[in-house]
Amino acid sequence: MADASVAEASATRSPNQATVLVRYFAAAAEAAGVEEETLPAGEAGATVGELRELLVSRYGPIMARVVANGSFLIDGVVQREASAPLGAQVDVLPPFAGG
């Protein structure tokens, strides 16, 4: 990971933030088997890409499909870029069908 991404991630989180609340919706909740969990900040990683890798390794191919086409809502802002820094709360959103 680039030093700039680490610096951005550090700036997004408060110095005392030791955890990241991860909330799962629809297919993401089905893949994880829970609607939310609190992860130690070091385990969650510093970026969307690192969290994506953790979720795929933890929850397998179903979660891989969800995060490949879905998005992450980081403290209320939609992020899809792997280098986007994590915040205190991350919502894992599956792709939505629509018309």
Secondary structure by P-SEA (a helix, b strand, c coil): ccaaaaaaaaaaccccccbbbbbbcaaaaaaacccccccccccccccaaaaaaaaaaaccaaaaaaaaccccccccccccccccccccbbbbbcccccc
